[in-house]
Amino acid sequence: MKAGIVGLPNVGKSTLFNCLSNAKAQSANFPFCTIEPNIGVVNVPDKRLEKLESLVNPERVMPATVDIVDIAGLVKGASKGEGLGNKFLANIRETDAIIHVLRCFDNDNIVHVETSIDPIRDKEIIDFELQIKDLETVDKRLERVKKASRTGDKVALKELEVLNKIKEALESAISVRAIELSASEHEEFVKPLQLLTDKPILYVCNVDEASAKDGNAYVETVKKAIAGENAEIIILAVATEADIAELEDYEERQLFLDDLGLEEAGASKLIRAAYKLLNLQTYFTAGVKEVRAWTIHVGDTAPQAAGVIHTDFEKGFIRAEVIKYDDFIAYGSEAKVKEAGKLAVEGKEYIVQDGDMMNFRFNV
């Protein structure tokens, strides 16, 4: 599962990527700095791991991770191949969610590809390119479905209705994620098309340091613009986050954040937001060898969660022993949780909850 960072050239994408990842993308004051997509495996900040570590005292701690992709900046005409557009659009198609960086600060020393600062215009430029590409995909599918619908096939007729609704919306500059569709319509007819504007999206308003806590006028315009889009938004002073990321000492970082009136680095909030955007959640395993956070999809069953550790665990799944995180913290150990009758034994139908602590019994 990957989240891709997109935006116009020179809005702070690569600088943001550098904050999030140990991989260092080139970052410079000119367009098309990023040509090949950079991929970083980013640890997901989770204070629950710290508490588990203090109680279990394991040899090592392994956090959950999420893949972040730094995609080169799009420009007008990308859907027609301008500025290596087709390659960039293909890179976006390969991601599962989009982190769209919008420049929401003034600085004459940093060149903007459109020569002025207007985050709504910037958003609309990229929206248009993605919508045009989606329209091409929908039109191709419509050609096939129209033929099938002429026979009176009920499924084809329903798909024709859904596709026409999407086509009309895209032609009106409305992204697919903003269209009202039933869960079954989306699953059967929309999801297989892998439309770019159907991907879940998080808008990152890149602000100056003074606006890091409360935002600014640019941010307010973005909030209004995305109100009906079923999207998330976060405010981040990317240049400041880069400075924070350079500080190796924890206390120095905290002093920096205190000066800004922030409780934690915005990069940490963004990583968690990306994790949520990808519809991911965490369960834990805890022992003296290792305390580990495992990444699964929201709605996964116990056998599916077991399969993340090893496919044999899923194939030979017998049962799962489940302790709620809060119970483990309250009682302090697995033994005391058992004594209190708080350990549950669950079967194949159990839907894993975020924060569950699990042991699996299996037979291969």
C-alpha positions in Angstrom: 0.0 0.0 0.0 1.6 3.3 -1.2 0.7 6.9 -0.8 2.0 9.2 -3.5 3.0 12.8 -3.0 1.8 15.0 -5.9 1.7 18.7 -6.7 2.9 21.3 -9.1 6.7 21.7 -9.5 8.4 23.5 -6.7 5.6 23.5 -4.0 7.6 21.5 -1.5 7.0 17.8 -2.4 10.6 16.6 -2.2 11.3 18.6 0.9 8.3 17.0 2.5 9.4 13.6 1.3 12.8 14.2 2.9 11.1 15.0 6.2 9.2 11.7 6.1 11.8 9.3 4.8 15.4 8.4 5.4 15.8 8.3 1.6 16.9 11.8 0.5 15.2 13.0 -2.7 17.0 15.8 -4.5 15.5 19.1 -3.5 16.2 22.4 -5.4 14.7 25.7 -6.4 13.7 24.8 -9.9 10.9 22.7 -11.6 11.3 19.0 -12.5 13.8 18.4 -9.8 12.2 15.0 -9.2 12.1 12.9 -12.4 12.0 9.3 -11.1 9.6 8.6 -8.2 11.5 8.1 -4.9 10.1 5.6 -2.6 10.5 5.8 1.2 9.5 3.2 3.8 8.4 5.4 6.7 7.8 4.3 10.3 4.4 5.1 11.7 4.7 7.1 15.0 2.7 5.2 17.7 3.0 6.1 21.4 1.4 2.7 22.3 4.7 1.0 21.2 6.6 3.1 23.8 4.2 1.9 26.6 4.5 -1.7 25.5 8.2 -1.5 25.4 8.3 -0.1 29.0 6.2 -3.0 30.3 7.7 -5.9 28.2 11.3 -4.8 28.0 11.9 -6.6 24.7 15.2 -7.0 22.8 13.8 -4.9 19.9 10.8 -2.9 18.9 9.5 -2.9 15.3 7.0 -0.1 14.3 4.4 -0.3 11.6 5.5 1.2 8.2 3.9 2.9 5.3 5.3 3.4 1.8 5.5 7.1 0.6 6.3 7.9 -3.1 7.6 11.2 -4.2 6.2 11.8 -7.7 7.5 14.5 -10.0 5.5 17.7 -10.4 2.7 17.8 -12.9 2.1 20.8 -15.2 -0.7 21.9 -17.5 -1.0 19.5 -20.4 0.2 16.5 -18.4 -2.7 14.4 -19.7 -1.5 15.2 -23.2 2.1 14.3 -22.4 3.4 17.7 -21.5 6.3 17.8 -19.0 6.7 14.0 -19.0 3.1 14.0 -18.0 2.2 10.4 -19.1 5.0 9.0 -17.0 3.9 11.0 -14.0 0.3 10.0 -14.3 1.3 6.4 -14.6 3.2 6.8 -11.3 0.1 8.2 -9.6 -2.0 5.3 -10.9 0.3 2.9 -9.2 -0.4 4.4 -5.7 -3.3 3.7 -3.5 -3.8 7.2 -2.1 -2.7 10.7 -2.9 -1.0 13.3 -0.7 -1.5 16.6 -2.7 0.8 19.4 -1.6 -0.5 22.9 -2.1 1.8 26.0 -1.7 0.1 28.3 0.8 2.9 30.7 1.6 4.6 33.8 0.0 8.3 33.9 -0.7 9.8 35.8 -3.6 13.0 33.8 -3.4 11.2 30.5 -4.3 10.0 30.4 -7.9 6.5 29.2 -8.6 5.9 27.6 -12.0 2.8 29.7 -12.5 4.6 32.9 -11.3 2.0 33.7 -8.6 0.6 32.1 -5.4 -2.9 30.6 -5.7 -3.4 27.2 -4.1 -6.9 26.9 -5.6 -5.6 27.4 -9.2 -2.8 24.9 -8.5 -5.3 22.4 -7.2 -7.6 22.9 -10.2 -4.6 22.4 -12.6 -3.9 19.0 -11.2 -7.5 18.1 -10.8 -8.1 18.9 -14.5 -5.2 16.7 -15.7 -6.3 13.7 -13.6 -10.0 14.2 -14.6 -9.1 14.3 -18.3 -7.2 11.0 -17.9 -10.1 9.5 -16.0 -12.5 10.7 -18.7 -10.4 8.8 -21.3 -10.6 5.6 -19.2 -14.4 6.0 -18.7 -15.0 6.7 -22.5 -13.1 3.5 -23.4 -15.2 1.4 -21.0 -18.4 3.1 -22.2 -17.8 1.9 -25.7 -17.8 -1.7 -24.6 -20.6 -1.4 -22.1 -22.9 0.3 -24.7 -22.6 -2.8 -26.9 -23.5 -5.2 -24.1 -26.4 -3.0 -22.9 -28.1 -3.2 -26.3 -28.9 -6.9 -25.6 -30.9 -5.8 -22.5 -28.3 -7.3 -20.1 -29.3 -5.9 -16.7 -25.8 -5.7 -15.3 -24.6 -3.8 -18.4 -27.5 -1.4 -18.2 -26.7 -0.6 -14.6 -23.0 -0.1 -15.4 -24.0 2.1 -18.3 -26.0 4.3 -15.9 -23.1 4.5 -13.4 -20.5 5.3 -16.1 -22.7 8.0 -17.6 -23.0 9.6 -14.2 -19.3 9.6 -13.8 -18.7 10.9 -17.3 -21.1 13.8 -16.6 -19.4 14.6 -13.3 -15.9 14.6 -14.8 -17.0 16.8 -17.7 -18.2 19.2 -15.0 -14.8 19.2 -13.3 -16.0 17.0 -10.4 -13.7 14.3 -9.2 -15.0 10.7 -8.9 -14.4 10.6 -5.1 -17.0 13.4 -4.8 -19.8 11.5 -6.7 -22.5 9.9 -4.6 -22.5 6.2 -5.4 -23.7 3.2 -3.5 -21.0 0.8 -2.0 -22.1 -1.9 -4.5 -21.9 0.4 -7.5 -18.5 1.6 -6.5 -17.2 -1.9 -5.8 -18.6 -3.5 -9.0 -18.2 -0.8 -11.6 -15.8 2.0 -10.4 -13.1 0.2 -8.4 -11.9 -2.0 -11.3 -11.2 1.1 -13.5 -8.6 2.4 -11.0 -9.6 6.0 -11.7 -7.1 8.6 -10.5 -9.7 11.0 -9.0 -11.3 8.1 -7.1 -8.2 7.6 -4.9 -8.5 8.8 -1.3 -6.8 12.2 -1.0 -5.1 14.2 1.7 -4.4 17.9 1.0 -1.2 19.3 2.6 -1.3 23.1 2.9 2.4 24.0 2.9 2.6 27.2 5.0 5.3 29.5 6.4 6.5 29.0 10.0 4.2 31.7 11.4 1.2 29.9 10.1 2.2 26.4 11.2 -0.3 26.2 14.1 -3.5 28.0 12.8 -3.0 28.3 9.1 -3.6 31.4 7.0 -6.0 32.9 4.4 -4.7 30.6 1.7 -5.6 27.6 3.9 -9.1 28.9 4.5 -9.7 29.1 0.7 -8.5 25.5 0.4 -10.9 24.3 3.2 -13.8 25.9 1.3 -12.7 24.4 -2.0 -12.6 20.8 -0.8 -15.7 21.0 1.4 -17.7 18.6 -0.8 -14.9 16.4 -2.0 -14.7 13.7 0.8 -11.1 14.7 1.4 -8.8 15.3 4.4 -6.6 18.3 5.0 -3.5 19.0 7.1 -1.5 22.2 7.7 2.3 21.8 7.6 5.2 24.2 7.5 7.3 22.0 5.3 10.5 24.0 5.5 10.3 24.2 9.3 9.6 20.4 9.4 12.8 20.0 7.4 14.7 21.9 10.1 13.2 19.9 12.9 14.1 16.6 11.1 17.7 17.7 11.0 17.9 17.9 14.8 19.1 14.6 16.2 18.6 15.5 19.9 15.0 14.7 21.1 15.1 17.6 23.6 16.2 20.1 21.0 13.3 19.0 18.7 10.8 19.4 21.6 12.2 22.9 22.4 11.7 23.9 18.7 8.2 22.6 18.7 7.4 24.4 22.0 8.6 27.7 20.5 6.1 27.1 17.7 3.3 26.1 20.1 3.1 22.6 18.6 2.8 19.4 20.6 4.5 17.2 18.0 6.1 17.4 14.6 3.6 17.9 11.8 5.4 15.1 9.9 4.3 12.6 12.5 0.7 13.7 12.1 1.0 13.4 8.3 2.4 9.9 8.5 -0.5 8.8 10.7 -3.0 10.6 8.4 -1.5 8.8 5.4 -1.8 5.4 7.2 -5.5 6.2 7.9 -6.0 7.4 4.3 -4.8 4.0 3.1 -7.5 2.3 5.3 -4.8 0.7 7.4 -4.7 -0.2 11.1 -2.3 -1.8 13.6 -2.3 -4.9 15.8 0.5 -5.9 18.1 2.5 -8.9 19.1 4.6 -8.6 22.3 7.3 -10.9 23.8 10.7 -10.7 25.3 12.3 -11.1 21.8 10.2 -8.4 20.1 7.4 -6.0 20.4 6.0 -5.4 17.0 3.3 -3.4 15.2 1.8 -5.2 12.3 -0.1 -3.4 9.5 -3.4 -4.8 8.2 -6.5 -3.4 6.5 -9.5 -2.1 8.4 -12.0 -5.0 8.4 -9.4 -7.8 8.1 -10.2 -11.1 9.9 -8.0 -12.9 12.4 -6.7 -15.3 9.7 -5.9 -12.4 7.4 -4.0 -10.7 10.2 -2.1 -13.9 10.9 -1.2 -14.1 7.3 0.7 -10.9 7.5 3.2 -12.6 9.8 3.4 -15.7 7.6 1.2 -17.3 5.0 1.3 -20.6 7.0 -0.3 -18.9 9.9 -3.3 -18.0 7.7 -3.5 -21.4 6.0 -3.4 -23.4 9.3 -5.2 -20.9 11.4 -7.0 -22.5 14.5 -7.7 -19.6 16.8 -6.4 -16.2 18.0 -5.9 -15.2 21.6 -6.8 -11.5 21.8 -6.0 -8.9 24.5 -7.2 -5.4 24.2 -4.4 -2.9 24.4 -6.0 -0.9 27.3 -6.4 -4.1 29.3 -2.7 -5.0 28.8 -1.6 -1.5 30.0 -4.0 -1.6 32.9 -2.9 -5.1 34.2 0.7 -4.8 33.1 1.3 -8.3 31.8 -0.3 -11.2 29.8 -0.4 -13.4 32.9 -2.3 -10.8 34.9 -4.7 -10.2 32.0 -5.5 -13.9 32.0 -6.0 -14.0 35.7 -8.5 -11.1 35.3 -10.4 -13.1 32.6 -9.7 -10.4 30.0 -8.1 -12.7 27.4 -10.5 -13.6 24.6 -10.2 -16.6 22.3 -11.5 -15.8 18.8 -12.1 -17.8 15.7 -11.9 -17.3 11.9 -14.7 -14.8 11.7 -13.2 -12.3 14.2 -12.7 -8.8 12.8 -9.4 -7.5 14.2 -9.6 -4.1 15.9 -7.0 -1.4 15.9 -4.6 -2.0 18.9 -5.5 -5.6 19.5 -2.7 -7.7 21.0 -2.7 -11.1 19.4 -1.2 -14.6 19.7 -2.1 -17.1 17.0 -2.6 -20.9 17.2 -2.1 -22.7 13.9 -1.4 -26.1 12.4 0.3 -26.8 9.1 
